[in-house]
Amino acid sequence: TNDLPTVLGCDVAGTIVAVGSRVKKFSVGDRVFGCAGGVRGMGGALAEYIATDPRLLARAPRKLPLHEAAALPLVTITAWEGLFQRAFVQPGDKVLVHGGTGGVGHVAVQLAAAKGCRVFTTVSSREKASIVEDYGANPVNYREETPESYVQRLTDGRGFDVVFDATGGSDLSASMEAARVNGQVVTIVSQYEADLSPMHFKGLSLHVVFMLIPMLHGLITQRERQGTIMKEAARMVDAGELTPLIDDMVFGLEDVAAAHARTEGSQKLGKVVVRITDEE
């Protein structure tokens, strides 16, 4: 059921205060993180405590404070599933990510770079270009250059092996235009009408990623797989291969409405974090 009122918030990081009798992989006092609730009867993260399925969790990175670790789960799992479990990117692939400083986009850029792909990403300013360059990606200012132009400049007109649409809307059309013949397009937003005829003429594969499905449908194996992704994400953070991009404004629990407003606005950069306590 999804009865109201309910507690919102999917991503969480914190310290375990109690475990069930059949929980073996975690103990009281462990620092953990994961995308662990906030949908279909599962209590959310915007609270002082959350009870959740331990399969969805992993030990948090040692090199991040918990409130920063909490910015990673949903976007990391989404990017991971799209790149590695749908498109199966390989070292040397040319990968274009739309929205390289967005929530999913900034993680997708880093994951693809860590895999050894040649990564390109669309941005809208010099500030954002500098950020993605630090992640190992080549910036493309979509306000100054059309898909036709940058496909010609960056791929000699061939197109990208994989295009990851992390923004939705008109970028799906741009993604299909930018992909090579028999290439792949990954999108995280598909709740709108779009003309898919370019897919037909280029023989493209389209992958839709919605990482909440294991929680919504109680898929145990997939929940375990997401916990494993979080374990690998923690390793990458501690190895310096993955860094969350966090908005300058960090909110408290009493400021949740303002945090949601910030998320919906155009001024934020990266993930918006709600810090429940000062304990790390």
N, C-alpha and C positions, 0 to 999 in steps of 0.2 A: 504494500500500500504506500501511498504518498500523502498521508493525511497532514493537514495544516493545523496548528503552526508546526514548523520544523526548523531545525538548525542548519543554516547554509554553510558553505565552505568545504571545498574538496581537499585542498592541499594542507598538510600539517607537518610540523616537526616539533618534537618535544621529548620529555623524559618519561619512561614507563614507570607508573606508580603501582600497578597490579597486573597480574597475568592469570589467565584461566589455567585449570589443572592440566589441560592437554597441550598447552603451549610449551614447546621445548627450545625454540630457536632464540627466544628473548628472555631477559630477566629484569626484575625491578632495578631501576637505575640506568638502564641502557638508553642512549640517545638515539632516536629513530626518526625517520621521515618517510612520507609516502602520500599518494593520492588515495585517501582512505575513507571518504564518507561524503555526506551532503546530498545524496541522491537516494530516492526510492526507499524510505524508511531507515536509512543509515544516518546516524547522527553526524552533523557537520563539524567543521574545524573551528568555526567562530564561537568558541566556548573555552572555558578553562580546562575541561576534560573531554575526551572522546573515547568511546569504546568501539573497537573496530576489528576487522579480520586481520590477524597478523601476517597472512600471506601477502598483503598489500604493502607491507613495510620492509625497510632495510635499515641497518645501522647508518646513522647520519655521517657525513664527511667529518673527519677530525679537524680539517682546516677551515671550516665555516662555522660562524655562530648559528644557532638554531633558526633564528628569524630569517637569515639569508638562505639556509638550506630549504626552508619552507617554500621558497620561490621556484624550486626546481621540479617537483614531481610531475604534475599534469603536463607541462610543456615538454619535459624531457621524454616522457613515455610517448607522447604524441609524435614528436620528432623521430624518436627511435623506431617506433612501429612503422612510420611512413618510409623512412630511409632504408631500414635494415630488414623489416619483415614484409614489406610490400614491394618496394622498388629494388631491393637487394643490391644497393649501390656497391661498386667495387673500386679499389684503388685506381686512380687515373681517370675515372669518369668525370665528365664535365657536368657539374650540378649547379643549377640556378635556383636560388631561394628568394621568393618574393617576401619583402618585409624583414630584412636581416637584423633589425634592432627591436622587432616585436617579441612577444612572449615566446611563441613557438619558433619563430624565425631565428632568433639569436642562438638558440640551442641547436637547431638544425644546421646552421652554419658551422658551429664548433664540432658537432658530431661528424659531419661530412669531411671537414678538414682533418680530424683525427684519424679517419678511415683512409686518408691519402687521396681523396678526391680533389679535383681542381674546382674550387668553389667561387661562385659569383653570386652577388646579391644586390637587390634593388634597395636604394635608400633615397631620402628626399633632401639631404643637407650635407654640408661638409663635416659637421659634427658627427653625424651618424656614419659617414664614410670612414672617419678616423676610428670609430669603435669597431666596425667590422674588419677593418684592416688589421687591428690588433688580434682579431679572432682567426686571421689567416685567409680572409676572403677578399676578393676583388670587387669593389663597390661599383654600382651602376646607378647614376642619378636618373630615375625614371621621369623626372620633370624636365629633363634636358635632352633625353634621347628616347626614341621609339623602340619597341621590340625589334622591328625590322632592322633598325640601324645597329643596335648592339649585338644582335645575332650575326650580322655580317661582320662587324668589327672583331668580335670575340671568338667566333667559330668558323669564320670564312663562309658564312651563310649555311653551314651544315645544320646547326641547331644543337641544343644541349641534350645530353643523354637522359638526364632526369631534371624535371622542373618541379619544385616544391612550392605550392601556392599556400602560404601561411597567412593570407589576408582575406581571400574571398572576393566576391563582387567581380569587378571587371578584370581582376588579375587572372581568372580562369581562362578568359579569352586570350590574354597576353601569354599565359602559360602554354596554351596549345600552339600559339604562333611561334613561341620560342623553342619548343621541343623539336628534336630531329625526327625524321621519318622512322617509324617503329620505336619511337622513344616512349618515355613514361612521364605521366603527370600525377602528382600527389596533391590532394587538397584536403583541408580540414573544415571547409565550409561549403556545403552543397544544398542548402535549404533555399534555393531560388531557381528560377528558370534560366537556362543557358542554351545557346546554340552549340551543339556538339558535332556539327557537320565537319569542322576541321579535323576532328579525331578520325573520322571515317577516311578522309582523303590522305591522311598521313599514317594510318594504321597505329594510332596511339593507344596506350593502355592508361586507364584512369583509375586511381586508387583513392577511395574515401576513407579517412581515418577518424574514428570517434572513440577515444580511449576509455570512455565511461561504460562501454558495453559490458565488460566483465562484472562491474558492480551492479548495473541495471538488471542483468539477466542471471546473476549468480553463477558465473562460469568459473569454476574453481581452478582449473588448469591455467586459464588465462590470468586469473588473479595472481597465481604463483609466478607466472612469467613476468608480470609487471613488477612484482617484488624483486625478481632477479635483475630486471632492468635498473631498478633503483640501487641495487647493490653495485652494479657496474658503474652507474653514474657517480656514486660516492667514491669509487676507486679513481675515476677520471678526475674528479674535483681534487682529490688529494695528490694526484700526479700532475696537476697544473694543466690538464687538457680540457677542463670545462669550468666555466665561471658564470654565475648568474648575473644578469644585468638587472639591477634593482633601481627603481625610481627613487629620486631624492627624498620624497615625502613618505615617511613611515608612520603608520597610524596605530592608535591603541584600540582596544576592544570597544571603548565607548564612542569611537569615531568611525564605526563600520559604515554608516551611511555616507560619510565624506569619502571614505576609501572607495566605495562603489562609484561615487560620482567622479572621482579621480580616474578610475579605470575606464569609465565611459567617455571621458574627455579626450582632447587632442594634445594636451600638454605633457602627459606622462611619457617617460622613457624607460622601457623595460617593465618589470613586474612590480605591482603594488603590493606591499607587505603590511599585514596587521600583526603587530607584536603584542601578544596577550600578557606576558609577564616579562620582567627583567632578567629572569633566570636563563642561563645558557648552558 
